[in-house]
Amino acid sequence: MTHQNFCERFFAALEKGDFETLGSMLAPDFVCHEAESLPYGGKWRGIDGWKALCKAIVTSWKGVKATPIEFLGETPDTIVIRLSLVGFSRRTGKSLDTTVLELWRFRDGQLREIIPYYWDTAALAAADRD
């Protein structure tokens, strides 16, 4: 399976809320690094961390959806994904429409790390501020 195929399967499971499949795809030492300036900033570890991050995101954003636009730069242990990220702040009602590049790292067929790079974290944070 290519990393792109893996990512497509991951996003399909995420869309369905299939955390059993997602858990099987994450390495035991999985970590997702979110920018500290975000309401859910920090390091999220393992499947429990991933579940908590997903909950924190949907707590902040209504109708949030991350859609892969293109898959870039696949190597034996990495892929870069360009995503569209849309939604509405639950607190302010302001819309979010931005682009994110994510670096995904793999080991032994499992996802071990995600590092998102937001196009404009200030705009994202501003959408959630009064």
N, C-alpha and C positions, 0 to 999 in steps of 0.2 A: 504494500500500500504506500503510495506517495504521501508526502506531508500534506499536499493539497487535499487528497482524498480523506486523510485523517481529519483535517480542519473542517471539511464539509460535513463529515459524520458528527464531529463535535458540535458544530453549530446547529445541526438538525436535532441532536439530543437536547441541546440547550433550549431550543425553540419549544420542544415538547415538555420541558421540565423533567427530563429523564436522568435523574441524578445517579441512578444505578449504572447506566452506561457511562456517564461522565466520570464517575468514580473509578471505573475500570480503565479509563483512558489516562488518568492522572498518575504520575509516579508518586510513590509514598512521600517523597520529599518535595513535592510540587510547591511552587510559590508564585504568586502573582503580585507584582509591585505596582501599586497605584500611587499617583502623584499626591504628595502630602497636602497640596492646596485644595484637594477635592474633599467633599463631605465624607467620603469613604476611603480616604488616603491611608496608605500603610502597606504592610506585607501580609498577605493572606495565604496561609499554608494548609496543604492537604485538602481532601475533599470537604472536610468541615469548614475550613477557611473559604473554599470556593462557594459553598452554600451560603455562608455568612456574607460574603461579598455580594452575591446575587441578591440576597435579601436587602442589604444596605442600598444597592443601586435602585431596586424597585421601590424602596421606601422613599428615596429622594426623587425619582423620576417616574412619571406616569406614561405608559405607552412606550417605554424605552425599547429601542430595537437597534441592535448592531448587525449590519449587513455587510458581508464581504463584497468589496468592489473588484479587487484583484489580488492575486497571490504573486508575490515577488521573491526573487532571490533564494530559491530553495537550495540548501546544501545538505550533506548527510545528516546534520543534527540541528538545522534551523530552517525556519521559513519566516518571511515578512509578509504580513497581510495588511492591505489598505481597507479600512472599514468606514462605512457611513454610520454615524451615531445620531439618532433622532429621539426626541421625547419632549415631555413637558415637566417643568418643576412642579412637584406637588405643593410646595410652599407658596410659590409666586404665580404659577400658571404660565410663566414665560417659556417660550419654546427653545429647544436645543436642536441644533442642526450643525454638526461638525464632522471632521474627518479625524480618524485615528490610525496611526501605523502601529502594529503590534509585532514585536519580535517574539517568536515562539521557539523554545529550545526543547529538543527531544533526547531521550535516552532509552534504549532497549524497547522501542516501539510505544513509549508512553510520553506524555507531555510533562516536562519537568519545570518549565518556567515560562511566564508571560510577562513581557515588559511593554506596556502601552506608552506610546508617545502621542499625546493629544496635540492637534493643530493649534488650539488656543485654550489653554486651561483657564486663563483669566475670563474669557467669554463664558466658558462653561460654569465657572464659579459665580459669575455675575448673574447668570440666568436663574440661579438658586438664591440670590440675595434680593431683599426688598429694596 
